């Protein structure tokens, strides 16, 4: 059986950066296919890297800030292990808004030889990552689409 892990990453105390943990909570209320696990790793990167072993696919959900993108815009990225390890600077792959740098998590997984066959990042362009609770209106409006994208990755 194919094992898939959905990882919500982000900081609930920094408004839109709480998207990943919120999606993880929402998925707790959805019937998921067999072999799918969901985890909220918050901002603990190394702990997350160690939990990837045995999964064929990992789907990270996070607030992602990419140049030129409007708040609420959805992103789907794949992290290629070979390109990641060839990069002269891991920061070339930086997409995280917080202490949990996804590229460093995946580099750690590669070094430990527990890198999944497929790694996908689903994210939304944040509007506000200041200290505070709750999502901005543009990110809140994108939550159903983010959930739909995650569910597509599981089928």
Secondary structure, DSSP 8 states (H G I E B T S, - for coil): ---EEEEEES-TTBGGGGHHHHHHHHHTTS---TTEEEEEEET-HHHHHHTTTT-SEEEEEEE---TT--TT-EEEEE--HHHHHH-S-GGGG---SSS--HHHHHHHHHHTT---SEEEEEEE--S--SSBSS--HHHHHHHHHHHHHHHHHH-
